[in-house]
Amino acid sequence: MKITIVPVTAFQQNCSILICEATKRAALVDPGGDMPQLRAALTQLGVTVEKVFLTHGHMDHCGAADLVRKEFGVPIEGPHREDKFWIDQLAASSKMFGLPPAEAFEPDRWLEDGDTVTFGEQTLEVVFCPGHTPGHVVFFHRGEKVALVGDVLFQGSIGRTDFPRSNHDDLIHSIREKLWPLGDDVVFVPGHGPTSTFGAERRTNPFVADKRFG
């Protein structure tokens, strides 16, 4: 599996195009907007979109999900149902932040901890990681040792918890108890900014570094 990152929206959100090299099928993780850029990237890569995966319901992550679904005729999987209230607010949120209009939608499949999602010949595990939002999920490809973590964790930082129904303690628990056990050598793609590894963040991230390193 290969990953191509396309930053979208004014928030420079990392939309990831996951590519199954054997089948040239692809999944879009968090298509937040900028459909022309996403369309061009898919054409350049020569892949066929099969599914949309969503980590959470914030507009910069899911604002174009329904557009992708309608244009390519593909299903939306994720996030967890606890983020429905965020998706329901898409029209108001996009207007408030000056982003292109986005309408509320219903995913084809809400995800739970321990579920799997598939495209092409690839399978990713779903890890429920509430905190930044109450319905946030992470997608983990065990074979490639890569995780798509949305806004749970960043290089040197963690997700904001000043939103409605965010919870700082839940976020820290999600990172330490759900992500760290996946392995220090796991590379993660965050919702914003550069990639890193769980091991690097355990050593140096001021918010969640292990005490023995701190």
PASEBA-1860 file (N, C-alpha, C; in nm, 3 decimals):
! residues 214
1> MKITIVPV> 0.084/-0.120/0.000/0.000/0.000/0.000/0.087/0.125/0.000 ~ 0.054/0.217/-0.085/0.122/0.347/-0.090/0.026/0.455/-0.041 ~ 0.084/0.566/0.006/0.003/0.678/0.054/0.052/0.806/-0.014 ~ -0.042/0.880/-0.072/-0.013/1.013/-0.124/-0.095/1.113/-0.044 ~ -0.029/1.218/0.006/-0.096/1.318/0.089/-0.125/1.442/0.005 ~ -0.250/1.487/0.011/-0.292/1.608/-0.060/-0.348/1.706/0.044 ~ -0.274/1.811/0.080/-0.328/1.909/0.176/-0.447/1.983/0.115 ~ -0.557/1.989/0.191/-0.679/2.052/0.140/-0.733/2.154/0.240
9> TAFQQNCS> -0.810/2.246/0.189/-0.876/2.355/0.262/-0.774/2.456/0.314 ~ -0.826/2.567/0.363/-0.740/2.671/0.421/-0.668/2.621/0.545 ~ -0.716/2.510/0.602/-0.654/2.453/0.722/-0.541/2.357/0.686 ~ -0.513/2.339/0.556/-0.407/2.248/0.510/-0.418/2.111/0.575 ~ -0.537/2.055/0.564/-0.565/1.924/0.622/-0.510/1.816/0.529 ~ -0.443/1.717/0.588/-0.381/1.610/0.510/-0.484/1.508/0.466 ~ -0.537/1.523/0.346/-0.620/1.417/0.288/-0.525/1.311/0.233 ~ -0.542/1.188/0.278/-0.454/1.080/0.234/-0.522/0.995/0.128
17> ILICEATK> -0.453/0.973/0.018/-0.500/0.879/-0.083/-0.425/0.748/-0.060 ~ -0.499/0.647/-0.013/-0.439/0.515/0.008/-0.452/0.436/-0.121 ~ -0.342/0.377/-0.165/-0.341/0.309/-0.294/-0.301/0.163/-0.275 ~ -0.387/0.073/-0.322/-0.352/-0.068/-0.330/-0.277/-0.089/-0.461 ~ -0.148/-0.114/-0.450/-0.065/-0.121/-0.571/-0.101/-0.241/-0.659 ~ -0.153/-0.346/-0.600/-0.187/-0.465/-0.678/-0.308/-0.442/-0.767 ~ -0.404/-0.360/-0.720/-0.530/-0.344/-0.792/-0.552/-0.203/-0.848 ~ -0.465/-0.109/-0.807/-0.483/0.032/-0.845/-0.616/0.088/-0.796
25> RAALVDPG> -0.667/0.030/-0.689/-0.785/0.083/-0.622/-0.737/0.175/-0.510 ~ -0.821/0.273/-0.475/-0.780/0.372/-0.377/-0.892/0.402/-0.279 ~ -0.852/0.450/-0.161/-0.946/0.502/-0.062/-0.900/0.642/-0.024 ~ -0.995/0.733/-0.010/-0.964/0.868/0.036/-0.992/0.877/0.185 ~ -0.891/0.916/0.261/-0.909/0.936/0.405/-0.921/1.086/0.430 ~ -1.034/1.126/0.483/-1.061/1.265/0.522/-1.052/1.365/0.406 ~ -1.136/1.348/0.303/-1.142/1.449/0.197/-1.219/1.572/0.246 ~ -1.146/1.669/0.296/-1.211/1.784/0.359/-1.260/1.891/0.263
33> GDMPQLRA> -1.207/1.890/0.140/-1.246/1.993/0.044/-1.154/1.991/-0.076 ~ -1.160/2.099/-0.155/-1.073/2.115/-0.272/-1.084/1.998/-0.370 ~ -1.205/1.972/-0.413/-1.229/1.862/-0.507/-1.143/1.868/-0.633 ~ -1.118/1.987/-0.692/-1.034/1.988/-0.812/-0.894/1.930/-0.787 ~ -0.835/1.963/-0.672/-0.702/1.908/-0.641/-0.708/1.757/-0.621 ~ -0.812/1.710/-0.553/-0.824/1.566/-0.530/-0.847/1.493/-0.661 ~ -0.932/1.550/-0.745/-0.961/1.490/-0.875/-0.832/1.480/-0.959 ~ -0.754/1.588/-0.959/-0.629/1.591/-1.036/-0.529/1.488/-0.983
41> ALTQLGVT> -0.522/1.477/-0.851/-0.428/1.381/-0.792/-0.467/1.238/-0.828 ~ -0.595/1.207/-0.824/-0.641/1.073/-0.858/-0.611/1.041/-1.004 ~ -0.631/1.139/-1.091/-0.603/1.120/-1.233/-0.454/1.097/-1.256 ~ -0.372/1.178/-1.190/-0.227/1.166/-1.205/-0.177/1.030/-1.156 ~ -0.238/0.982/-1.047/-0.196/0.854/-0.990/-0.250/0.735/-1.069 ~ -0.352/0.760/-1.150/-0.409/0.652/-1.230/-0.481/0.547/-1.149 ~ -0.553/0.590/-1.046/-0.621/0.496/-0.957/-0.773/0.517/-0.962 ~ -0.844/0.417/-0.916/-0.990/0.420/-0.911/-1.034/0.428/-0.765
49> VEKVFLTH> -1.111/0.529/-0.731/-1.158/0.544/-0.593/-1.261/0.436/-0.562 ~ -1.243/0.371/-0.449/-1.335/0.266/-0.407/-1.416/0.303/-0.283 ~ -1.353/0.379/-0.192/-1.422/0.414/-0.068/-1.368/0.546/-0.012 ~ -1.446/0.603/0.080/-1.404/0.717/0.161/-1.402/0.671/0.306 ~ -1.292/0.699/0.376/-1.281/0.670/0.519/-1.269/0.803/0.595 ~ -1.347/0.818/0.701/-1.344/0.941/0.781/-1.299/0.914/0.924 ~ -1.201/0.994/0.970/-1.156/0.980/1.109/-1.249/1.050/1.207 ~ -1.304/1.166/1.166/-1.397/1.237/1.255/-1.478/1.338/1.174
57> GHMDHCGA> -1.569/1.406/1.243/-1.669/1.485/1.176/-1.641/1.632/1.158 ~ -1.519/1.679/1.182/-1.489/1.820/1.162/-1.486/1.853/1.013 ~ -1.529/1.974/0.981/-1.552/2.013/0.841/-1.427/2.001/0.754 ~ -1.309/2.032/0.808/-1.188/2.026/0.726/-1.146/1.883/0.695 ~ -1.213/1.787/0.759/-1.183/1.646/0.735/-1.291/1.577/0.653 ~ -1.414/1.626/0.658/-1.521/1.553/0.589/-1.605/1.643/0.498 ~ -1.563/1.768/0.477/-1.644/1.862/0.401/-1.673/1.821/0.258 ~ -1.584/1.742/0.197/-1.606/1.700/0.058/-1.642/1.552/0.047
65> ADLVRKEF> -1.664/1.487/0.160/-1.689/1.342/0.157/-1.812/1.308/0.074 ~ -1.919/1.383/0.094/-2.041/1.352/0.020/-2.026/1.385/-0.128 ~ -1.945/1.486/-0.160/-1.918/1.517/-0.301/-1.845/1.401/-0.367 ~ -1.748/1.344/-0.297/-1.675/1.229/-0.350/-1.771/1.111/-0.368 ~ -1.854/1.089/-0.268/-1.949/0.978/-0.277/-2.039/0.991/-0.400 ~ -2.090/1.113/-0.423/-2.182/1.133/-0.535/-2.110/1.128/-0.670 ~ -1.990/1.186/-0.677/-1.920/1.190/-0.806/-1.869/1.054/-0.849 ~ -1.818/0.976/-0.751/-1.755/0.849/-0.786/-1.843/0.728/-0.753
73> GVPIEGPH> -1.956/0.752/-0.686/-2.045/0.641/-0.653/-1.985/0.543/-0.554 ~ -1.918/0.597/-0.450/-1.850/0.512/-0.353/-1.907/0.536/-0.213 ~ -1.894/0.439/-0.123/-1.948/0.455/0.012/-1.855/0.533/0.104 ~ -1.916/0.592/0.206/-1.843/0.661/0.314/-1.846/0.572/0.437 ~ -1.730/0.541/0.492/-1.721/0.460/0.613/-1.652/0.540/0.722 ~ -1.720/0.551/0.839/-1.668/0.630/0.949/-1.730/0.768/0.949 ~ -1.709/0.840/1.059/-1.639/0.797/1.180/-1.729/0.713/1.271 ~ -1.709/0.720/1.401/-1.798/0.660/1.499/-1.924/0.746/1.511
81> REDKFWID> -2.034/0.684/1.544/-2.164/0.752/1.550/-2.165/0.872/1.645 ~ -2.077/0.875/1.744/-2.074/0.986/1.839/-2.038/1.119/1.774 ~ -1.988/1.115/1.651/-1.956/1.239/1.579/-2.067/1.285/1.486 ~ -2.182/1.221/1.494/-2.294/1.260/1.406/-2.331/1.407/1.424 ~ -2.324/1.456/1.548/-2.365/1.595/1.572/-2.272/1.693/1.501 ~ -2.145/1.656/1.482/-2.054/1.742/1.406/-2.090/1.743/1.258 ~ -2.118/1.626/1.202/-2.154/1.618/1.060/-2.284/1.692/1.034 ~ -2.376/1.684/1.131/-2.504/1.754/1.116/-2.487/1.906/1.111
89> QLAASSKM> -2.374/1.958/1.162/-2.349/2.102/1.165/-2.265/2.152/1.049 ~ -2.239/2.068/0.950/-2.146/2.104/0.843/-2.183/2.235/0.772 ~ -2.310/2.254/0.744/-2.351/2.375/0.671/-2.315/2.500/0.750 ~ -2.347/2.500/0.878/-2.318/2.617/0.962/-2.168/2.634/0.983 ~ -2.096/2.524/1.003/-1.952/2.532/1.028/-1.877/2.586/0.907 ~ -1.911/2.537/0.788/-1.841/2.582/0.669/-1.866/2.730/0.645 ~ -1.987/2.774/0.670/-2.019/2.916/0.653/-1.944/3.001/0.754 ~ -1.936/2.955/0.878/-1.871/3.030/0.984/-1.723/3.052/0.955
97> FGLPPAEA> -1.658/2.950/0.897/-1.514/2.958/0.874/-1.479/2.996/0.731 ~ -1.579/3.034/0.652/-1.552/3.082/0.518/-1.507/2.976/0.421 ~ -1.542/2.850/0.447/-1.509/2.742/0.355/-1.624/2.722/0.256 ~ -1.597/2.654/0.145/-1.705/2.628/0.050/-1.822/2.558/0.118 ~ -1.942/2.582/0.074/-2.060/2.522/0.138/-2.051/2.370/0.143 ~ -2.089/2.316/0.257/-2.094/2.171/0.274/-2.224/2.137/0.345 ~ -2.286/2.029/0.305/-2.414/1.989/0.362/-2.396/1.865/0.449 ~ -2.484/1.854/0.548/-2.483/1.735/0.633/-2.510/1.610/0.549
105> FEPDRWLE> -2.459/1.498/0.594/-2.479/1.371/0.523/-2.477/1.258/0.624 ~ -2.516/1.142/0.581/-2.514/1.022/0.663/-2.413/0.925/0.603 ~ -2.311/0.886/0.678/-2.218/0.786/0.626/-2.291/0.656/0.593 ~ -2.236/0.579/0.502/-2.294/0.449/0.471/-2.269/0.349/0.583 ~ -2.165/0.375/0.661/-2.131/0.283/0.770/-2.064/0.360/0.883 ~ -2.126/0.355/1.001/-2.059/0.407/1.120/-1.962/0.299/1.170 ~ -1.850/0.340/1.227/-1.746/0.244/1.267/-1.736/0.231/1.419 ~ -1.697/0.112/1.463/-1.677/0.082/1.604/-1.534/0.033/1.625
113> DGDTVTFG> -1.488/0.042/1.749/-1.355/-0.010/1.784/-1.347/-0.158/1.748 ~ -1.240/-0.195/1.679/-1.221/-0.335/1.642/-1.275/-0.371/1.506 ~ -1.348/-0.280/1.442/-1.393/-0.304/1.304/-1.274/-0.307/1.209 ~ -1.297/-0.352/1.088/-1.198/-0.337/0.981/-1.264/-0.269/0.862 ~ -1.181/-0.200/0.785/-1.225/-0.142/0.658/-1.134/-0.196/0.549 ~ -1.189/-0.210/0.430/-1.111/-0.271/0.322/-1.127/-0.191/0.194 ~ -1.027/-0.199/0.109/-1.033/-0.150/-0.029/-0.927/-0.226/-0.106 ~ -0.952/-0.251/-0.234/-0.857/-0.332/-0.310/-0.830/-0.461/-0.235
121> EQTLEVVF> -0.702/-0.491/-0.214/-0.663/-0.609/-0.137/-0.612/-0.570/0.003 ~ -0.643/-0.447/0.045/-0.590/-0.394/0.171/-0.696/-0.397/0.281 ~ -0.652/-0.422/0.404/-0.738/-0.420/0.521/-0.674/-0.332/0.628 ~ -0.754/-0.241/0.684/-0.707/-0.156/0.794/-0.797/-0.179/0.915 ~ -0.735/-0.174/1.032/-0.809/-0.190/1.157/-0.859/-0.054/1.205 ~ -0.975/-0.056/1.268/-1.034/0.066/1.323/-1.007/0.070/1.473 ~ -0.946/0.181/1.517/-0.916/0.200/1.658/-0.993/0.323/1.706 ~ -1.084/0.303/1.799/-1.166/0.412/1.853/-1.080/0.495/1.947
129> CPGHTPGH> -1.063/0.626/1.914/-0.975/0.714/1.989/-1.044/0.846/2.021 ~ -1.144/0.845/2.109/-1.214/0.969/2.142/-1.125/1.067/2.219 ~ -1.166/1.192/2.220/-1.092/1.296/2.292/-1.100/1.427/2.217 ~ -1.038/1.433/2.100/-1.050/1.552/2.015/-1.196/1.571/1.977 ~ -1.258/1.464/1.935/-1.403/1.457/1.920/-1.447/1.327/1.985 ~ -1.576/1.315/2.022/-1.620/1.193/2.091/-1.630/1.071/2.002 ~ -1.629/1.091/1.870/-1.642/0.978/1.778/-1.523/0.957/1.688 ~ -1.407/1.001/1.731/-1.286/0.994/1.648/-1.235/0.850/1.637
137> VVFFHRGE> -1.198/0.811/1.515/-1.136/0.680/1.494/-1.003/0.698/1.422 ~ -0.918/0.597/1.437/-0.787/0.591/1.371/-0.787/0.467/1.283 ~ -0.723/0.476/1.167/-0.712/0.362/1.076/-0.568/0.311/1.079 ~ -0.552/0.181/1.107/-0.419/0.122/1.125/-0.398/0.006/1.028 ~ -0.292/0.015/0.948/-0.253/-0.094/0.857/-0.137/-0.169/0.923 ~ -0.168/-0.285/0.977/-0.069/-0.358/1.055/0.049/-0.404/0.969 ~ 0.021/-0.447/0.847/0.128/-0.495/0.761/0.227/-0.387/0.723 ~ 0.178/-0.268/0.696/0.264/-0.156/0.658/0.315/-0.076/0.777
145> KVALVGDV> 0.259/-0.105/0.895/0.294/-0.032/1.018/0.274/0.119/1.000 ~ 0.155/0.153/0.953/0.121/0.294/0.933/-0.018/0.319/0.988 ~ -0.038/0.437/1.046/-0.166/0.475/1.104/-0.208/0.611/1.052 ~ -0.336/0.623/1.021/-0.396/0.751/0.982/-0.470/0.800/1.107 ~ -0.416/0.901/1.174/-0.463/0.934/1.309/-0.550/1.059/1.317 ~ -0.580/1.121/1.203/-0.664/1.241/1.210/-0.602/1.346/1.303 ~ -0.685/1.400/1.391/-0.637/1.506/1.480/-0.616/1.458/1.623 ~ -0.586/1.329/1.639/-0.555/1.277/1.772/-0.414/1.320/1.814
153> LFQGSIGR> -0.318/1.304/1.723/-0.177/1.323/1.754/-0.108/1.391/1.637 ~ -0.012/1.480/1.672/0.069/1.547/1.571/0.216/1.534/1.609 ~ 0.303/1.568/1.516/0.445/1.575/1.550/0.462/1.687/1.653 ~ 0.497/1.651/1.775/0.523/1.748/1.880/0.400/1.807/1.947 ~ 0.281/1.757/1.914/0.161/1.814/1.974/0.050/1.710/1.977 ~ -0.067/1.751/2.026/-0.185/1.664/2.030/-0.306/1.744/1.984 ~ -0.417/1.675/1.966/-0.538/1.741/1.920/-0.596/1.839/2.021 ~ -0.665/1.938/1.971/-0.733/2.035/2.057/-0.849/1.968/2.130
161> TDFPRSNH> -0.875/2.016/2.250/-0.988/1.963/2.326/-1.074/2.076/2.382 ~ -1.081/2.187/2.308/-1.164/2.300/2.350/-1.291/2.309/2.267 ~ -1.328/2.199/2.201/-1.451/2.194/2.123/-1.564/2.132/2.207 ~ -1.689/2.151/2.165/-1.798/2.082/2.234/-1.777/1.931/2.236 ~ -1.791/1.874/2.352/-1.779/1.730/2.377/-1.638/1.676/2.354 ~ -1.538/1.765/2.345/-1.400/1.719/2.350/-1.366/1.686/2.495 ~ -1.262/1.603/2.514/-1.223/1.565/2.649/-1.074/1.536/2.653 ~ -1.001/1.619/2.727/-0.855/1.607/2.731/-0.810/1.473/2.789
169> DDLIHSIR> -0.872/1.432/2.900/-0.833/1.305/2.962/-0.857/1.188/2.867 ~ -0.970/1.191/2.795/-0.997/1.085/2.698/-0.892/1.084/2.588 ~ -0.849/1.202/2.544/-0.749/1.210/2.437/-0.617/1.148/2.481 ~ -0.571/1.184/2.601/-0.445/1.130/2.651/-0.456/0.978/2.666 ~ -0.569/0.932/2.716/-0.590/0.787/2.729/-0.587/0.719/2.593 ~ -0.652/0.780/2.494/-0.653/0.721/2.360/-0.512/0.706/2.304 ~ -0.431/0.810/2.323/-0.294/0.806/2.269/-0.210/0.701/2.341 ~ -0.213/0.705/2.474/-0.123/0.616/2.550/-0.171/0.472/2.555
177> EKLWPLGD> -0.303/0.452/2.559/-0.354/0.316/2.577/-0.399/0.250/2.447 ~ -0.425/0.329/2.343/-0.472/0.270/2.218/-0.367/0.279/2.106 ~ -0.293/0.390/2.101/-0.195/0.407/1.993/-0.057/0.351/2.028 ~ -0.004/0.386/2.144/0.132/0.340/2.179/0.147/0.188/2.170 ~ 0.047/0.107/2.213/0.065/-0.039/2.204/0.079/-0.091/2.061 ~ 0.044/-0.011/1.961/0.058/-0.056/1.823/0.204/-0.067/1.780 ~ 0.294/0.002/1.852/0.436/-0.013/1.824/0.509/0.117/1.799 ~ 0.630/0.129/1.855/0.710/0.251/1.838/0.748/0.276/1.692
185> DVVFVPGH> 0.753/0.169/1.613/0.799/0.183/1.474/0.685/0.219/1.378 ~ 0.566/0.241/1.431/0.454/0.278/1.345/0.468/0.423/1.299 ~ 0.462/0.444/1.168/0.460/0.579/1.112/0.315/0.626/1.111 ~ 0.293/0.750/1.154/0.155/0.800/1.150/0.144/0.924/1.063 ~ 0.031/0.932/0.995/-0.004/1.049/0.915/-0.107/1.128/0.996 ~ -0.070/1.248/1.041/-0.164/1.329/1.118/-0.256/1.409/1.026 ~ -0.356/1.471/1.085/-0.448/1.552/1.007/-0.387/1.680/0.955 ~ -0.277/1.723/1.018/-0.210/1.847/0.978/-0.061/1.831/1.007
193> GPTSTFGA> 0.022/1.885/0.921/0.166/1.883/0.947/0.234/1.755/0.904 ~ 0.363/1.741/0.941/0.444/1.629/0.893/0.414/1.498/0.964 ~ 0.454/1.388/0.899/0.443/1.256/0.960/0.549/1.240/1.069 ~ 0.529/1.139/1.152/0.625/1.106/1.257/0.605/0.959/1.291 ~ 0.667/0.912/1.398/0.645/0.776/1.447/0.597/0.783/1.591 ~ 0.527/0.679/1.633/0.482/0.676/1.772/0.602/0.677/1.867 ~ 0.709/0.608/1.829/0.827/0.606/1.914/0.888/0.743/1.934 ~ 0.896/0.821/1.827/0.952/0.956/1.837/0.867/1.042/1.929
201> ERRTNPFV> 0.735/1.029/1.918/0.647/1.110/2.003/0.652/1.064/2.149 ~ 0.671/0.936/2.171/0.686/0.887/2.309/0.811/0.943/2.373 ~ 0.910/0.973/2.292/1.036/1.027/2.347/1.033/1.178/2.362 ~ 0.969/1.248/2.269/0.990/1.393/2.263/0.864/1.479/2.271 ~ 0.746/1.419/2.254/0.625/1.501/2.253/0.595/1.552/2.394 ~ 0.594/1.685/2.415/0.580/1.737/2.552/0.446/1.704/2.618 ~ 0.347/1.665/2.540/0.214/1.638/2.595/0.194/1.493/2.635 ~ 0.265/1.402/2.568/0.238/1.260/2.591/0.363/1.175/2.598
209> ADKRFG> 0.480/1.236/2.613/0.604/1.158/2.622/0.601/1.070/2.747 ~ 0.664/0.954/2.736/0.674/0.865/2.851/0.752/0.935/2.961 ~ 0.712/0.910/3.085/0.777/0.977/3.199/0.924/0.941/3.209 ~ 0.959/0.818/3.168/1.099/0.779/3.179/1.188/0.856/3.084 ~ 1.126/0.911/2.977/1.202/0.993/2.885/1.194/1.141/2.925 ~ 1.087/1.177/2.996/1.066/1.317/3.029/1.156/1.362/3.140
END
